[in-house]
Amino acid sequence: MLKIYSTMSRKKETFKPMQGNRVKLFVCGPTVYDDSHIGHARTYISFDIIARYLQYRGYSVFYLQNITDIDDKIINRASELGVAPLDLARKFEKRYLEDMRALGVDHVNLHARATEHIPEIIAQIETLIEKGFAYETDTGVYFDESKFPDFGKLSRRNIQDLNIHRVNPDNTKRNPGDFALWKKRDEEPFWDSPWGNGRPGWHIEDTAITEEYLGQQYDIHGGGLDLIFPHHEAEIAQMESVSGKAPMVRYWMHTGFLNVQGEKMSKSLGNFITIQDMLEKHDPETFRFFVLSTHYRSPIDFSETALEQSKNSLERIYKLIETIDEALESDIPQSNDNDADLNDKLTEIKKQFIGAMDNDFNTPKALSVVFNYIRDVNRELDEANISKSILIGIKNFLMEFGAVIGIDFKRRICADDKTRDLLEVIVEVREKLREKKDWELSDHIRSKLKELDFILEDK
């Protein structure tokens, strides 16, 4: 039975979708004013694995993610660079989607841009005004925090205490904590509204988009820990005020922070790493494996040592699959007397794997199960005590495991096969050169192969 830790209740809860086996999942997407960093990657890989596992368990998942393509950060950055804000947003949206494809994050069903949902945003603001939860001023439309008594229930913060430290510099808001739903602006880009030209606030974009595609109540809302307050609190206030129904979301899920060698990642510390920077040095599969080696709710520490350990762990899986393929091509028996016990063992391993993932997507525990099993399989292979039918079952399980974690072991194997074929061609050409006593060119080929970590010995 799948259990998910919900930030709202601070405990693991049995997972039960609102509509049969249909799961509606929303994760806050990027504000596209700069390249995405490895902290973003950690969150989006984690939820990609969660979506994959839900599908593996038989759920039908609709995974929605927004793209914040209008925001003060975008406008300010565009002004610095002397470009149009929407042009800047499109540039970094494209880069973000390229980064996600490179990392294998491909289970999002829909990316919804804020600028393409202005009518829905305006309609939601109008409802909030009609119901008395929002009001208009000279500078915009604001949500009246005092009208929603449950504000702070996700972060468990006391609003009265918070207001002591809040300021209202222009005295246009009723309460210091009231947040903007619509900002009145005459500078481009702006949209026409019942309150004049302007653009939406940050929080209202998400609830307008989720109401459009998921309804006023849905199953899972995800994001990083840093979004709990005030962003997710504001989303709850907006949606539950519009609908009059609670809860807006059954399960709130948040990923832990990513640090770099024990320190918070920031440009001022010089340890800010974009996804593209990371991919110049490491395979995307290695980074995915690094992410799932830590539970999604826990902090994770990025370092070259950790990445190297992940790479080595992956190589153990690839090596086993390669060994299995070689054994399947050999003359080992199709079955033997040991099959029943080994089949029972494989069934138990699958059960343990599912048990780990059903426990709030405990990927470190799931990895432990898999690698303990790999050790046992290698021992059976060394003792030549395993049949082809069992090897096929083991390989199928490893492929299933790869599909859940988003690493296609078969693709790597196919690439290795092509590499071997290409190397055979190169070696054959070099032998022809040696027959012609063209030692200089044949040595050049061997030197170039060595630079690529291929060692060629003449025997």
C-alpha positions in Angstrom: 0.0 0.0 0.0 1.5 3.3 -1.2 2.1 5.9 1.5 3.1 9.5 0.9 4.4 12.0 3.4 2.3 15.1 3.2 3.8 18.4 4.4 0.3 19.5 5.5 -0.2 16.7 8.1 3.6 16.1 8.7 3.0 12.4 8.5 2.8 9.6 5.9 -0.7 9.0 4.6 -2.2 6.1 2.6 -2.4 7.3 -1.0 -5.9 7.4 -2.3 -6.6 9.4 -5.5 -9.8 11.5 -5.6 -10.9 9.7 -8.8 -10.3 6.0 -9.0 -6.8 5.3 -10.3 -6.5 8.8 -12.0 -3.8 10.9 -10.4 -3.6 14.7 -10.9 -0.1 16.0 -10.2 1.0 19.6 -10.3 4.6 20.8 -9.7 5.6 24.4 -9.7 7.7 25.1 -12.8 10.5 27.6 -13.4 10.5 31.4 -13.7 12.4 31.6 -17.0 14.7 34.5 -16.5 18.0 32.6 -16.3 19.5 29.1 -16.9 18.1 26.4 -14.5 20.5 25.1 -11.9 21.2 21.7 -10.3 18.8 22.5 -7.4 16.0 22.7 -9.9 17.2 19.5 -11.5 17.0 17.7 -8.2 13.4 18.7 -7.8 12.2 17.9 -11.3 14.1 14.6 -11.5 12.5 13.6 -8.1 9.0 14.2 -9.4 9.7 12.6 -12.7 10.6 9.4 -10.8 7.5 9.8 -8.7 5.3 10.1 -11.8 7.1 7.1 -13.3 6.6 4.9 -10.2 2.9 5.9 -10.0 2.5 4.7 -13.6 4.4 1.5 -12.8 1.9 0.8 -10.0 -0.9 1.1 -12.5 -2.1 4.7 -11.9 -3.1 7.0 -14.8 -1.1 10.2 -14.2 -1.7 13.6 -15.6 1.3 15.7 -14.7 1.0 19.5 -15.1 3.7 22.0 -14.8 3.4 25.8 -15.2 6.0 28.1 -16.8 6.2 31.5 -15.2 7.0 33.6 -18.3 6.0 37.0 -16.9 7.4 38.2 -13.6 9.4 41.2 -12.2 12.6 39.1 -12.3 12.1 38.5 -16.1 11.3 42.2 -16.7 14.3 43.4 -14.7 16.7 40.9 -16.3 15.4 41.9 -19.8 16.0 45.5 -19.0 19.6 44.8 -18.0 20.2 43.0 -21.3 18.2 45.4 -23.5 15.8 42.8 -24.8 12.1 42.3 -24.8 10.9 40.4 -21.6 8.9 37.8 -23.6 11.8 37.2 -25.9 14.0 36.6 -22.9 11.4 34.3 -21.4 11.1 32.2 -24.6 14.9 31.9 -24.7 15.3 30.5 -21.2 12.1 28.4 -21.5 13.7 26.7 -24.5 16.9 26.2 -22.5 15.0 24.8 -19.6 13.1 22.3 -21.8 16.4 21.2 -23.4 17.9 20.7 -19.9 14.9 18.5 -18.9 15.2 16.4 -22.1 18.9 15.9 -21.5 18.2 14.7 -17.9 15.4 12.4 -19.0 12.6 14.4 -17.3 9.9 13.6 -19.9 6.8 12.6 -17.9 5.2 16.1 -17.8 2.1 16.0 -19.8 1.6 19.7 -20.2 3.7 22.8 -19.7 1.3 25.8 -19.3 2.6 29.3 -19.8 1.2 32.0 -17.5 0.9 34.5 -20.4 -1.4 32.1 -22.3 -3.8 32.0 -19.3 -4.5 35.7 -18.7 -8.3 35.3 -19.1 -8.4 32.5 -16.5 -6.3 34.6 -14.2 -8.6 37.6 -14.5 -11.7 35.4 -14.0 -10.2 34.0 -10.8 -9.4 37.5 -9.5 -12.9 38.6 -10.3 -14.3 35.7 -8.2 -12.1 36.6 -5.3 -13.3 40.2 -5.4 -17.0 39.1 -5.7 -16.6 36.9 -2.6 -14.9 39.6 -0.6 -11.4 38.0 -0.4 -9.7 40.7 -2.6 -9.8 44.4 -3.1 -8.6 47.0 -5.6 -6.2 49.9 -4.8 -4.4 52.5 -6.9 -1.5 50.1 -7.4 -3.4 46.8 -8.1 -5.6 44.1 -6.7 -4.7 42.4 -3.5 -5.7 39.3 -1.6 -7.0 40.2 1.9 -5.1 37.9 4.1 -7.3 38.6 7.1 -10.3 37.1 5.3 -8.7 33.7 5.2 -8.3 32.5 8.8 -6.3 29.4 7.8 -3.5 31.3 6.2 -0.3 29.7 7.4 -1.7 26.2 7.9 0.9 24.6 5.6 4.0 26.2 7.0 2.4 26.4 10.5 3.3 30.1 10.8 1.3 32.5 12.9 0.2 35.4 10.7 -0.1 37.9 13.6 3.5 37.2 14.5 4.6 37.6 10.9 2.8 40.9 10.5 4.9 42.5 13.2 7.9 42.2 10.9 6.1 43.1 7.7 5.9 46.6 6.2 3.4 48.4 4.0 5.6 51.2 2.5 2.9 52.9 0.4 0.0 52.2 2.7 -2.1 50.9 -0.2 -2.8 47.5 1.4 -5.2 46.8 4.2 -2.7 44.4 5.9 1.1 44.2 5.6 0.9 40.6 4.4 -1.7 41.1 1.6 -0.2 40.0 -1.7 -0.8 41.1 -5.2 -3.2 39.4 -7.6 -2.9 42.0 -10.3 -0.3 44.7 -10.6 -1.4 47.9 -12.4 1.3 48.8 -15.0 1.5 50.8 -18.2 5.0 49.5 -19.2 5.2 46.6 -21.6 4.4 43.9 -21.3 0.9 44.5 -20.0 -2.6 43.2 -20.5 -6.0 44.9 -20.4 -8.2 44.0 -17.4 -11.2 45.3 -15.5 -8.7 47.2 -13.3 -6.8 48.7 -16.1 -3.5 47.7 -17.8 -1.3 45.5 -15.8 0.1 42.0 -15.3 -0.7 39.1 -12.9 1.0 38.5 -9.5 3.1 35.4 -9.1 0.8 33.3 -6.9 -2.4 33.7 -9.0 -0.8 32.2 -12.1 -0.6 28.7 -10.5 -4.1 28.5 -9.2 -5.7 29.8 -12.4 -3.7 27.2 -14.4 -4.5 24.3 -12.0 -8.1 25.2 -11.8 -8.3 25.1 -15.6 -6.7 21.7 -16.0 -7.0 19.9 -12.7 -10.1 21.4 -11.1 -10.5 23.1 -7.7 -9.3 20.0 -5.9 -6.6 17.6 -7.0 -4.3 14.9 -5.7 -0.6 16.1 -5.4 1.1 19.4 -5.4 4.9 19.4 -5.4 7.8 21.8 -5.3 10.9 22.7 -3.3 10.9 23.4 0.4 11.6 27.1 -0.3 8.1 27.5 -1.9 6.1 26.5 1.1 5.9 30.1 2.4 4.6 32.3 1.0 3.9 30.8 -2.4 2.1 27.6 -1.5 0.3 29.3 1.4 -1.0 31.9 -1.1 -2.1 29.2 -3.5 -4.1 27.5 -0.8 -5.7 30.8 0.2 -6.7 31.7 -3.3 -8.1 28.3 -4.4 -10.0 27.5 -1.2 -11.4 31.0 -1.2 -12.6 30.7 -4.8 -14.0 27.2 -4.4 -15.2 27.3 -0.8 -13.8 23.7 -0.6 -10.9 22.3 1.4 -8.5 20.8 1.0 -7.2 22.2 -2.3 -4.7 19.4 -2.4 -4.7 16.0 -0.7 -0.9 15.5 -0.6 1.7 18.3 -0.4 5.1 17.1 -1.4 8.4 19.0 -1.1 11.9 18.2 -2.0 14.9 19.0 0.3 17.6 21.6 -0.5 20.6 20.9 -2.6 24.0 22.0 -1.2 27.3 22.1 -2.8 30.1 20.5 -0.7 28.2 21.3 2.5 27.3 24.9 1.6 24.2 26.6 0.3 24.5 27.1 -3.5 24.7 30.8 -4.4 26.3 33.0 -7.0 28.0 35.1 -4.2 29.8 32.0 -2.9 31.0 31.1 -6.4 29.4 27.6 -6.2 26.4 28.2 -8.4 26.2 25.4 -10.9 23.7 25.4 -13.9 22.4 22.2 -15.4 24.4 22.9 -18.5 27.6 23.4 -16.6 27.1 20.1 -14.8 26.3 18.2 -18.0 29.6 19.3 -19.5 31.4 17.2 -16.9 28.9 14.4 -16.1 26.5 12.1 -17.9 22.8 12.8 -17.2 22.3 9.3 -16.0 25.0 9.7 -13.4 23.3 12.9 -12.1 19.9 11.1 -12.0 21.4 8.3 -10.1 23.0 10.8 -7.7 19.6 12.4 -7.1 17.8 9.1 -6.2 20.6 8.0 -3.9 19.1 10.4 -1.3 15.5 10.5 -0.3 13.6 13.3 -2.0 12.7 15.0 1.3 16.2 15.1 2.6 18.9 17.6 1.9 21.4 16.4 -0.7 25.1 17.4 -1.0 26.6 17.8 -4.5 30.3 17.0 -4.9 32.6 15.4 -7.5 33.1 12.5 -5.1 29.4 11.8 -4.8 29.0 12.0 -8.6 31.9 9.5 -9.0 30.3 7.1 -6.6 27.1 7.3 -8.6 28.9 6.6 -11.8 30.6 3.6 -10.3 27.3 2.3 -9.0 25.7 2.6 -12.4 28.7 0.8 -14.0 27.9 -2.2 -11.7 24.5 -2.5 -13.2 25.7 -2.1 -16.8 28.4 -4.7 -16.1 25.9 -7.2 -14.8 23.6 -6.7 -17.8 26.6 -7.2 -20.1 27.6 -10.3 -18.3 24.0 -11.7 -18.5 23.9 -11.0 -22.3 27.2 -12.9 -22.7 25.9 -15.8 -20.6 22.7 -15.9 -22.7 24.8 -16.4 -25.8 26.8 -19.2 -24.2 25.8 -22.9 -23.8 24.5 -22.7 -20.3 21.3 -24.8 -19.8 17.8 -23.3 -20.4 16.8 -24.5 -16.9 18.1 -26.4 -13.9 17.2 -27.7 -10.5 18.1 -24.4 -8.9 15.4 -22.4 -10.8 12.6 -22.7 -8.2 14.7 -21.2 -5.4 16.1 -18.4 -7.7 12.6 -17.6 -9.0 11.4 -17.3 -5.4 14.3 -15.0 -4.6 13.6 -12.8 -7.6 9.9 -12.5 -6.6 11.0 -11.5 -3.1 13.4 -8.9 -4.4 10.6 -7.3 -6.5 8.4 -7.3 -3.4 11.1 -5.6 -1.4 11.7 -3.0 -4.2 8.0 -2.2 -4.4 7.8 -2.0 -0.6 10.6 0.5 -0.5 9.1 2.7 -3.2 5.6 2.4 -1.6 7.1 3.9 1.6 7.1 7.5 0.4 9.2 6.7 -2.7 12.2 5.6 -0.6 14.7 5.4 -3.5 17.8 4.9 -1.3 16.2 1.8 0.2 15.1 0.6 -3.2 18.7 1.0 -4.4 20.0 -1.0 -1.5 17.6 -3.8 -2.4 18.7 -3.8 -6.0 22.5 -3.7 -5.2 22.3 -6.5 -2.6 20.6 -8.6 -5.3 23.2 -7.7 -7.9 25.9 -9.0 -5.5 24.0 -12.3 -5.1 23.5 -12.7 -8.9 27.2 -12.1 -9.5 28.0 -14.9 -7.0 25.6 -17.3 -8.8 27.2 -16.4 -12.1 30.7 -17.0 -10.7 29.5 -20.4 -9.6 27.9 -21.2 -12.9 24.7 -22.0 -11.0 22.1 -20.2 -13.0 20.0 -20.9 -16.1 19.0 -18.9 -19.1 15.4 -18.6 -18.0 16.4 -17.1 -14.6 18.9 -14.7 -16.3 16.1 -13.5 -18.6 13.9 -12.8 -15.6 16.7 -10.9 -13.8 17.4 -8.8 -16.9 13.7 -8.0 -17.3 13.6 -6.9 -13.6 16.7 -4.6 -14.1 15.0 -3.1 -17.2 11.8 -2.5 -15.1 13.9 -0.9 -12.4 15.6 1.3 -15.1 12.3 2.4 -16.4 11.1 3.5 -12.9 14.3 5.5 -12.2 14.4 6.9 -15.7 17.6 5.3 -17.0 17.4 3.2 -20.2 20.0 0.5 -19.6 19.1 -1.0 -23.0 20.1 2.2 -24.8 23.5 2.2 -23.2 24.0 -1.4 -24.2 23.0 -0.7 -27.8 25.4 2.2 -27.8 28.2 0.0 -26.5 27.5 -2.6 -29.2 27.9 0.1 -31.9 31.1 1.3 -30.2 32.5 -2.2 -30.4 31.5 -2.5 -34.0 33.2 0.8 -34.8 36.3 -0.2 -32.9 36.5 -3.4 -34.9 36.5 -1.4 -38.1 39.2 0.9 -36.8 41.4 -2.0 -35.7 40.9 -3.7 -39.1 42.0 -0.5 -40.9 45.0 -0.2 -38.7 46.0 -3.8 -39.4 45.9 -3.0 -43.1 48.2 0.0 -42.5 50.6 -2.2 -40.5 50.7 -4.7 -43.4 51.7 -1.8 -45.6 54.3 -0.9 -43.0 52.7 2.5 -42.5 53.9 2.6 -38.9 53.5 6.3 -38.4 49.8 6.4 -39.2 49.1 3.1 -37.3 50.8 4.5 -34.2 48.8 7.7 -34.6 45.6 5.8 -34.5 46.7 3.9 -31.4 47.6 7.2 -29.7 44.2 8.7 -30.5 42.4 5.6 -29.2 44.4 5.9 -26.0 43.3 9.5 -25.5 39.7 8.2 -25.6 40.6 5.5 -23.0 40.8 2.6 -25.4 44.0 0.6 -25.0 45.1 -1.3 -28.1 47.9 -3.8 -27.8 49.6 -5.6 -30.7 49.9 -9.3 -29.9 
